[in-house]
Amino acid sequence: MNRSKTYLLIASGAAILAASFAFLGLVKVPGPPVEPSPVYTVPEAPFQKQVTISFTAGRLEGFASFQVPSRKRLVVEHVSARVALPNGQKIIESRIETLQAGGGAMASHYLTTHVEGSRPGIGDYFSVSQDMRLYAVGAVRFGFFRTNNSSGGLVNATVSGYLVDL
């Protein structure tokens, strides 16, 4: 047998022997203990809901809401929206409003709106895509406000998260 094969056999044997000692706890590896990687578990009751808001001529604002199922709390993890307005109009405020506990006051959570682009003669487009952690019971409401009320516009807004028992 040539020398390179002999060295390879000796190195392989030494590696197997070291791994066996480490497995049996006979060899201590220096350094901090290794922490296990976090495991993401899928919630038992995933939830998502989309609402549509139609801006009407003469109105600067548009609202839409939905109800969280009774005896449940909605944990909101992500909110997104797509907005289409007539050319030249802009979104000046977008928000989601939640009620944390029955009998409490609504809290407004403001969303970052991004300009997507414009199609001349068709419309200007905006989007929202935001990770967050909100807690809601009862009604969840979206509100969008624009710069001009001369004609219509449309918003499709989606919330996703999961439900937990109260």
C-alpha positions in Angstrom: 0.0 0.0 0.0 1.4 3.4 -0.8 2.1 6.1 1.8 -0.8 8.4 0.9 -3.3 5.6 1.5 -1.6 4.7 4.8 -1.8 8.4 6.0 -5.4 8.6 4.9 -6.3 5.4 6.8 -4.5 6.7 10.0 -6.3 10.1 9.7 -9.7 8.5 9.2 -9.2 6.2 12.2 -8.1 9.1 14.4 -11.2 11.2 13.4 -13.5 8.2 14.2 -11.7 7.7 17.5 -12.0 11.4 18.4 -15.7 11.5 17.5 -16.3 8.4 19.6 -14.6 10.0 22.7 -16.5 13.2 22.2 -19.8 11.3 22.0 -19.0 9.4 25.2 -18.0 12.6 27.0 -14.4 11.6 27.4 -13.1 14.6 25.5 -14.2 18.1 26.4 -14.4 20.7 23.6 -13.3 24.1 24.7 -15.6 27.1 24.3 -19.1 28.2 25.3 -21.9 25.7 25.3 -23.8 25.6 22.0 -27.4 26.9 22.3 -30.1 25.2 20.4 -31.6 27.1 17.4 -35.0 28.7 18.0 -37.9 26.7 16.5 -40.8 28.6 15.0 -44.1 26.9 15.6 -47.1 27.5 13.5 -49.9 29.0 15.6 -52.9 26.8 16.2 -55.4 29.3 14.7 -53.8 31.3 11.8 -55.9 34.3 10.7 -56.0 36.6 7.8 -58.6 39.1 6.6 -58.8 41.5 3.7 -61.0 44.5 3.5 -61.8 46.9 0.7 -62.2 50.7 1.1 -63.8 52.7 -1.7 -63.0 56.5 -1.6 -66.1 58.4 -2.8 -66.0 61.8 -4.4 -66.3 64.5 -1.8 -64.5 62.4 1.0 -60.9 62.7 2.0 -61.0 59.6 4.2 -62.0 56.0 3.8 -62.6 53.3 6.5 -63.3 49.6 6.7 -63.5 47.3 9.7 -64.0 43.6 10.6 -64.8 41.8 13.8 -62.5 39.5 15.7 -64.4 36.3 16.6 -66.0 36.4 20.0 -63.9 35.0 22.9 -60.8 35.4 20.9 -57.9 37.8 20.8 -56.3 38.5 17.4 -52.5 38.8 17.4 -51.6 40.9 14.3 -48.2 40.1 12.9 -48.4 41.7 9.4 -50.4 44.4 7.7 -50.3 45.2 4.0 -52.3 47.4 1.6 -52.4 48.4 -2.0 -53.9 51.9 -2.8 -55.0 53.2 -6.2 -55.9 56.9 -6.5 -56.6 59.3 -9.4 -53.4 60.9 -10.8 -52.0 63.7 -8.6 -53.6 62.4 -5.3 -51.5 61.2 -2.4 -52.1 59.1 0.7 -51.3 61.4 3.7 -52.1 58.9 6.5 -52.8 55.2 6.8 -53.5 53.4 10.1 -55.0 50.4 11.7 -57.0 50.8 14.9 -57.3 48.1 17.5 -59.1 47.5 20.8 -56.9 45.6 23.3 -59.5 44.9 25.8 -63.3 45.0 25.9 -64.6 48.3 27.2 -61.3 50.1 26.4 -60.5 52.8 23.9 -59.3 52.2 20.4 -55.6 52.7 19.7 -54.3 54.0 16.4 -51.2 52.4 14.9 -49.8 54.4 12.0 -48.5 52.6 8.9 -45.7 53.6 6.6 -47.0 54.2 3.1 -44.7 53.9 0.0 -45.1 55.4 -3.4 -45.2 52.6 -6.0 -45.7 54.6 -9.2 -48.0 56.3 -11.6 -49.8 55.4 -14.8 -50.6 58.6 -16.6 -54.3 58.9 -17.2 -55.1 55.9 -15.0 -53.9 56.5 -11.5 -51.2 56.7 -8.8 -50.3 53.7 -6.7 -49.2 53.3 -3.1 -48.4 50.3 -0.8 -48.1 49.3 2.8 -46.2 46.2 4.0 -45.4 46.3 7.7 -44.5 43.6 10.3 -45.8 44.4 13.7 -47.2 42.9 16.9 -50.7 44.2 17.9 -53.4 42.7 20.1 -57.1 43.2 19.2 -60.5 42.1 20.5 -63.8 43.3 19.0 -63.4 45.5 15.9 -60.3 46.1 13.9 -60.5 49.2 11.7 -58.4 50.5 8.8 -58.3 54.2 8.0 -56.7 55.9 4.9 -56.6 59.7 4.2 -55.8 61.4 1.0 -55.0 64.9 -0.3 -57.9 65.5 -2.7 -61.5 64.5 -2.7 -62.4 65.2 -6.3 -63.0 61.6 -7.4 -62.9 58.0 -6.2 -60.1 55.6 -5.2 -59.6 52.1 -3.9 -57.7 50.4 -1.0 -57.3 46.7 -0.5 -55.9 46.1 3.0 -55.0 42.8 4.6 -54.1 41.8 8.2 -52.5 38.5 9.1 -51.7 36.8 12.4 -53.3 34.3 14.7 -56.1 33.9 17.2 -55.8 33.0 20.8 -58.5 32.1 23.4 -59.4 34.8 25.9 
